[in-house]
């Protein structure tokens, strides 16, 4: 199937593929993308690989997805979901969405919404009765467009 051409530029439109994080994604700009969200800190390849393997050992209970721009091989969006197992609701499960970010060059293309929908569907497939997330006041409108609503107040304590 041929790639559609952009009539404004004549260039091919990028192809965005959503998938699970792979160990090779560090070389595709994954850590730099996380740095657009918050302090990511420098990681050696060994540190990244060890953490990747640890997260992978949790199976589908800790799922990180990425969107790759296949035309450039760059990771342009990501998010994660952790599945909490509870005693409430007859041993129910809750999906906690975290670390959703879209590269500043690719915002406005509904990639963030695709990430949230992907993680929400993963939570549903894992038997969760709800999915939740914390966000800044500025991001409230975006998450409402993703079908979420304000339910509670978040309280936080950071450790040095």
C-alpha positions as CSV (number, residue, x, y, z in Angstrom):
1,X,0.0,0.0,0.0
2,X,1.5,3.3,-1.0
3,X,2.0,6.1,1.5
4,X,-0.4,9.0,1.2
5,X,1.3,12.3,0.1
6,X,0.7,15.5,2.1
7,X,-0.8,18.1,-0.4
8,X,0.8,21.0,1.5
9,X,4.4,19.8,1.4
10,X,4.4,17.0,-1.1
11,X,6.2,14.9,1.5
12,X,4.9,11.5,2.6
13,X,2.9,11.4,5.8
14,X,4.5,9.6,8.7
15,X,3.2,6.2,9.6
16,X,2.6,5.8,13.3
17,X,2.7,2.4,14.8
18,X,1.6,1.8,18.4
19,X,3.3,-1.2,20.2
20,X,4.9,-2.4,23.4
21,X,8.2,-0.8,24.4
22,X,11.2,-2.7,23.1
23,X,14.7,-2.7,24.6
24,X,16.1,-1.1,21.4
25,X,13.8,1.9,21.8
26,X,16.4,3.7,24.0
27,X,18.3,4.3,20.8
28,X,15.2,5.6,19.1
29,X,14.8,8.6,21.5
30,X,12.7,7.0,24.2
31,X,14.6,8.6,27.1
32,X,14.7,12.0,25.4
33,X,10.9,11.8,24.9
34,X,10.4,11.1,28.7
35,X,12.5,14.1,29.3
36,X,9.8,16.3,27.7
37,X,7.5,15.1,30.5
38,X,9.7,15.4,33.6
39,X,13.2,14.8,34.9
40,X,14.3,11.6,33.2
41,X,18.0,11.7,34.2
42,X,20.8,10.2,32.3
43,X,20.8,6.4,32.1
44,X,23.6,4.2,30.8
45,X,22.6,1.4,28.4
46,X,23.2,-1.1,31.2
47,X,21.0,0.8,33.6
48,X,18.2,1.0,30.9
49,X,18.6,-2.7,30.1
50,X,18.3,-3.8,33.7
51,X,15.2,-1.7,34.3
52,X,13.7,-2.8,31.1
53,X,14.2,-6.5,32.0
54,X,12.7,-5.8,35.5
55,X,9.6,-4.2,34.0
56,X,9.3,-7.0,31.4
57,X,9.3,-9.6,34.3
58,X,6.0,-8.1,35.5
59,X,4.4,-9.3,32.2
60,X,1.2,-7.5,31.3
61,X,0.8,-6.1,34.8
62,X,3.2,-3.2,33.9
63,X,2.7,-2.3,30.2
64,X,4.6,0.5,28.5
65,X,3.5,1.4,25.0
66,X,5.2,3.6,22.4
67,X,4.2,5.1,19.1
68,X,7.0,5.0,16.6
69,X,7.1,7.2,13.6
70,X,8.1,4.4,11.1
71,X,9.3,6.9,8.5
72,X,12.1,8.2,10.9
73,X,12.3,5.3,13.4
74,X,11.8,7.8,16.2
75,X,9.7,7.1,19.3
76,X,7.2,10.0,19.3
77,X,4.7,9.1,22.1
78,X,4.5,6.8,25.1
79,X,2.5,5.9,28.2
80,X,2.3,3.2,30.7
81,X,-0.2,1.4,32.8
82,X,0.2,-0.6,36.0
83,X,-2.4,-3.1,37.1
84,X,-3.2,-2.9,40.8
85,X,-4.7,-6.1,42.3
86,X,-7.2,-5.3,45.1
87,X,-9.3,-7.1,47.6
88,X,-12.1,-4.6,47.0
89,X,-14.8,-5.4,44.4
90,X,-14.3,-9.2,44.8
91,X,-10.6,-9.0,44.1
92,X,-11.0,-6.4,41.4
93,X,-8.2,-4.8,39.4
94,X,-7.5,-1.1,38.6
95,X,-5.3,0.2,35.8
96,X,-3.1,3.2,36.7
97,X,-2.0,5.2,33.7
98,X,1.3,7.0,34.0
99,X,3.9,8.9,32.0
100,X,1.9,9.9,28.9
101,X,3.9,12.2,26.7
102,X,3.9,13.1,23.0
103,X,7.0,14.6,21.3
104,X,6.5,18.4,21.0
105,X,7.0,18.1,17.2
106,X,4.1,15.6,16.9
107,X,1.5,17.1,19.1
108,X,-2.0,17.8,17.6
109,X,-2.1,14.5,15.7
110,X,-4.2,12.6,18.3
111,X,-1.2,10.5,19.3
112,X,-1.8,11.1,23.0
113,X,-5.4,10.1,22.7
114,X,-4.3,6.9,20.9
115,X,-1.9,6.1,23.8
116,X,-4.6,6.6,26.4
117,X,-7.1,4.6,24.5
118,X,-4.5,1.8,23.9
119,X,-3.7,1.7,27.7
120,X,-7.4,1.8,28.6
121,X,-8.2,-1.1,26.3
122,X,-5.2,-3.0,27.8
123,X,-6.7,-2.4,31.3
124,X,-10.1,-3.6,30.1
125,X,-8.5,-6.8,28.6
126,X,-6.8,-7.5,31.9
127,X,-10.1,-7.5,33.7
128,X,-9.9,-4.0,35.3
129,X,-13.1,-2.4,36.5
130,X,-11.7,1.0,36.0
131,X,-8.7,2.9,34.8
132,X,-7.4,6.1,36.5
133,X,-4.6,8.6,36.2
134,X,-3.3,11.8,37.8
135,X,-2.7,14.9,35.7
136,X,-2.1,18.6,36.0
137,X,-5.0,21.0,35.8
138,X,-3.7,22.1,32.4
139,X,-4.1,18.6,31.0
140,X,-7.7,18.1,32.4
141,X,-9.4,19.0,29.1
142,X,-7.2,16.6,27.1
143,X,-8.1,13.7,29.4
144,X,-11.8,14.6,29.3
145,X,-11.6,14.2,25.5
146,X,-10.2,10.7,26.2
147,X,-13.4,9.9,28.1
148,X,-12.1,10.5,31.6
149,X,-13.6,12.7,34.3
150,X,-12.5,14.4,37.5
151,X,-13.4,12.1,40.4
152,X,-11.1,13.0,43.3
153,X,-8.3,15.1,44.6
154,X,-4.8,13.8,44.5
155,X,-2.5,14.2,47.4
156,X,1.2,13.7,47.1
157,X,4.3,13.6,49.3
158,X,7.7,13.6,47.6
159,X,10.8,12.1,49.2
160,X,14.2,13.7,48.8
